[in-house]
Amino acid sequence: MKVPLTRPYFDAADFAAVQAPLEAGWLVQGPRVAAFEKRIAGYCGVTQAVATSSCTSALHLTLLAAGVGPGDTVAVPAFTYVATANAVQHAGARPVFIDIDPQTFNIATNALQRYLEQCVRQRWQRPKVVIPVHLFGLCADMDTLTRLGRTHAFTLIEDAACALGASFKGKMPGAFSSSAACFSFHPRKIITTGEGGMIVTNNTGLARQARIQRDHGADLSDHQRHAADDQELPAFGQLGFNYRMTDIQAGLGVSQFDKLEAILALRRERAQQYDRLLGELDWLLPPYVPPGYRHTFQSYVCRLMPNGRSAKEVGMQRRKLMTYLARRNIATRPGCHAVPLLGYYRDDGPGPDACPEARMAHHSTITLPLFPQMTDQQQHHVVKALRAFGG
């Protein structure tokens, strides 16, 4: 029996949705992109949605629209996918890494508050933006982050790559502030367009700026000019990027969106089954979901308990576990990585001991297989292997 880490959920409607724009002839940022944007905005309870080529490009555009540039600093969690920090660098700013909460894997609001207070005491430059990452599909503590944003005058931009369908106290990403949230539609995410991203916001000015810059700096898109029967080229009043989504991707996105709640329900059902079946293992800690949070379980990420071992020692044990599972045809991955430990960021970063919780998570987390089509037999095969390994 082979158990992949994940698998996109496709049906006949998805194949038809990909074919439709090919037959219609409008392939780039046309009516299907507009329809996909409208569906996502309505679902998230916001007024604006801007489709992009990826979540990374969405973050980049949002940072630029928020006025981030050279000389600015942006606070990001130290345990996240590298794209979060890369987007800051692409905007010309410098990422400042903040440690994480070991239970949720999200940015530790107490660590962020200490850093902000230190900035005030030492007269350091305060971050212009804070990017909370809703890692693995669990929202960060947006109440505390919003309060800190008011006190310390920073903008919140949510990296919600994994969090379409997540909520915090009934509110979805993008609806917490006047800023924005950014989603991913990579094949490992809840729904997929192959590659693709989306900015959601109630800030009309930010959305307009993002729309201009995603399309080479054009004031009006080709679709808008076609609808107005405008034969002239755009003015291109700004330097922009080619961060557009195709109608092929958006057509698939609309079809995938129709199944979103069903996909989420299947993922949560499998996660709850893991919780029950793995509860007896005292060496493996399952994901934690605080009260009032709705988790998407984009990834089911567990932690190997340290039990007095160093981070590197736990990492060696995780490697043994991953090898053991691979030999039984079970795919796994580390949960994520501590960005300051990666090659590009290591030399100029805060050092390996500055964010100890992120460092431990870097070595101790493991992603178990979870996908909507997963069978009971596949899941029991994973659990049986974990029990046999024994920690």
N, C-alpha and C positions, 0 to 999 in steps of 0.2 A: 504494500500500500504506500502510495506517495501522497504527501500532504504539503502543498505549496504554502508559502507564507501568506499569499493573498491572490485574488483573482478578480478582475473586473466582472461585473454582472451585466451581461448583454442578452437581449432577446430580439425577436424578429422586428419589433418596432424600431430598435436602434439601427439595424441594417438598412431599413427603409429610410430612416431619417438622414443617414449619410448619403444615400443615393439621391434624395430629393433635390438638394442644391446643385448636384452635378447635372440633373435634368433641367433645372431652372436656368442655370448659367450664371447666377450671381454667387461668387465664391468667397469674397472677402468683405467682412464688416458690412453686411447687408441686412435684409429684413429678418433673417434668423438670429443674427446677433442682437438686434433690437428686441426681438421676442424673448430671447434668453435673458437679457438684462431685465426686462420687465418682470419676468417670472421670479427671478432671484430677489429683486428689490421688494416685490410684494410679499414674498415669503419671509424676508428678514424684517419687515415692518419699517422700511426706509423709503425715501423718495427717489434716491438716485442709485444706479448701478452702472459700472463702466467695465466692459469686458476687455481683457488684455491677453497677451500671448502666454503669460505664466503668472504665478503668484509673486515671483521675484520681480518681474517687471511692474506688477501692480504695486508692490511695496516701494519700488524706486519712484514711480510716478507720484505716489501719495506723499512720499517724503519731499519731493521737489515742490509739489503743490502746497505743502505746509511750510515752505520757505527754508527748508534745510539745505545747507551748502557748505563750502569750505570754511573751516574754522569752528563749525558747530560740533557738539557732541550729542550722541543719542544713546540712551541706556537700553540695553537688551539683556535678556537672560543668558547666563553663561552656558546653559544646557539647552540647545536648540539646533535645528538644522542650520548648516553654514550659510544658507541663503539669506537668513535674517540679517546677519552681520554684513554679508556681501552687499546687500541693498544699501546699507548705510554708507559703505565705502564708495559705491557707485555714485551716490549723491554728493561725494566729496567730504563727508563728515567722518568723525571718528567714533566707533562703537565703544561704549563703556560697559564692561561685563558685570552683571549683578548675579549673586548666587541665587539658588533656587530653594523652594520648599521641598524637602525630601519626600513628603507624602504625595503631593500633587504633581511634582516635577515642573511646576510653573514658577515664575519669578517670585522670589520671597519679598513680600511687601515690607517686612521689617528690615531686611537688608537694604532695600531701596531707600527707605526712610532714613536709615543711618547714613547712607551715602549722601543723600540730599542735605541732611543737617550738617554733615562734614563740609560739603561745598559752601554752605553759608558761613560756618566757623572759619574755614581756611580761605574764604573768598576765592574759591575755585570757580571756574566756569560751570554753571549748572546745565544739565541736558536740556536741549530745546524740545526734544521728543523722547518719550518712553514707548518702547514697543513691547507690550506684553504678548507672549506667544501662548495660544490656547493649545498646549502641546497634547498630541495624541487624541484631541477632540474634547478636552476638558477645559472649560473657560478659566481664565485667571480670576483673581479676586477683584472684580471691576469696581465694587463699592469703595474699597480702600484706595485703589489706583486713581479713581476719579477724585476722591477727596485730596489725595496728595497732589494731583494735577492742579487743583484749584489753589492749594497752599503754595506750591512751588512754581507755578506758572509754566508748566510744560504741556505739550499736546500729546494725546494718546493716539497711537496708530496700532490697531490690533492685527497681529499676524494670526489669522484664523485659517491658515492653510488646511488644517485637519478638522475644522470645526463647523462645517455646514450642517446645520441641524442641532448644534449644541445650544445651550442656553444657560443663563445665570439669573436666577430669581425671575424667570419668565421672559427675560429679554435676550435677544439674539445678538451676535456680533454685529457691530456697526450701528446699533441703536442706543449705545451707552453714552455717546457724547456727540459733539459737533464735528468730530474728526471722521475716521473711517476705519473699516476692517477690510482685510484682503484674504480671499479664498483661493485655493488651488483645485484644479481639476486634473491633476496628474493621475495615472492609472492606479496608484495606491490609495487615492483619496475616496471619499464616500461616493460621489458620482464622478465620471471622467469624461473629458473631451479629448483624451490623448495627452495633450499639453493644453494649458489654458489657465487663466486666472480671472478674478473679478474684484473690483473695488465696490464696496457698498457704503453709503453715507447719506446723511441728511444735509450735508453742506453742499449747496448747489454751486458755489464758486469753486470749491475743490474739485467737484465732478467735472465742471466745464474745463478747468485747466488740465485735468488728466485726459479728457477726450481730445483736446488739442495736441498735447504732447505725445499721445500714443500714435498719432497719425502724421508724423513728420512735422508737426507744428501747424497743420492746416486748421483754419477757423471752422470750416464745415467739412464733413466727411463726404466721400463720393456718393454715398446713399442719400444724404441730405440734398446734395446738389442735383442728383438725378431726379429726386422728387420735385424739386423746384424748377426742373428743366433749365438748369444753369450750365451753359456750355464753356464757361471760362474756368481757368485753373484757379485754385485757392491762392490767397495772398501769402501764405506761409510767414506769418508775422513773428514766429518764434522758432528757435532751434528745437526740433523734436526727435522722436524715435519711431522706429517701425515696431510697435508693440501691439499690433492689431490681432484680433481673433478672426479666424475664417468662418464663413457660413457653414462649412462642412462640420467644423468643431461645434459651432453653436447649435446646428440641427441635432447633432448627437446629444448636446447638453440639454436641450429641451426634452428630448425623449427620455434621457436619464433622469431628469428632474421629475418627470411623471411617476417614477418609481422610488423617489427619494425616501418617503416615509416607510415604504415597505422594506427598502434596503436597511434603513436605520433599525427597524424593528427586528430584522433577522440578525443584525450585528449585536444588538443588545441581548437578544435571546442566547446567542452563543457565548457572550461575555458572562452572563449570569450562570450559564451551565459550567463554564470554567471556574467561576467563583465557588460553586458548590463542589465540584469534583476535586479542586486543588486545595480546599480548605484545610485538609489534614496535614499538608506539607508545612513543617515548621521552618523550613530553610528557604522557602520561596514566598514572597509577599505579592499578592495580586494587586491590581490597580485600586486606588482609593477614590471614591466619589463622595464628596461632602454633601450634606443636605442642601437642597435648593439648586443643585447643579444637574444638568442633563448632558450626559456624556455620549459622544458619537461612537466611541470605540473604533476610530479609524485604525488604531493599533491597540492590541492587548499587550501592554508592557508590564512585566513583572520585575521584581528586584530580588536578587540573591542576597540573603541576609549576611551581613559582614561577620557576625559572631566573633568579634575581636580581631579579625584579619584586616590588613591594610587594603587600600583600594586596588593596588596591583595584584595582591594575592587573591582577592575576590575576582579580579579580571581573569586570572589564570584558571580559576575554577569555572568561570563562565565559558571560557574557551573549551574546556573539557566537556562541559555540558552540551555546547553547540555541536561539537564533533560527535559526541555520543548520539545526539538526535539526528544529525545528518546521516550517520551510518544506518539509521532506521528510516531513512527517506522522509525525514521531517525537516522542513526548512525553517530556520530562525534567523534573526538579525539582532545586533545590539539595539537597545532602545533608541538611542540617538548618540550625539557626541557633545563633549564640552568643547566649545569652539576655541577657547584660549589654549587648548592642548593640541590643536591642529597646526600643521606645518606653517601655513601662511601667517597665522596669528600668534604663533608661539613666541617668536623673538620680541615682538612689540607688545605682547599681551601682559596681563597682570601677574603672570607667574603661576606655576602649578598649584600653589597652596592658597591662592587668594580666594578661591571659590571652592571650598572643600566639599560641599554637598554636590555641586556639579561634577566635580572630579570623581566622587564615589559613584554617582549615577552613570558617568561615562564608562566605568568599569563593571558595574554590577547589574545593569538592566538588560533584559532580554525580551524580544518581541516574539510571541507565540503565534502560530497560524490562526487567522480568523478572517472569514469572508462569507458573504451571504449564502453561497452554495455549499458551504461546508456540511458534511454529513455527520450523523452521530458516530458512525464507524471511524471516520477520520479523527474526530475530536477525542474519542475514547482511546484511539491509538496514541495520540499525543500524551494524554494523561497517563496512560499505562507506562509509557517510556519515562516520563518524569518521575513517577513513583518508583520505578525500577532503578533509576539513577541514584536516588536517595540523598542527594545534596552533598 
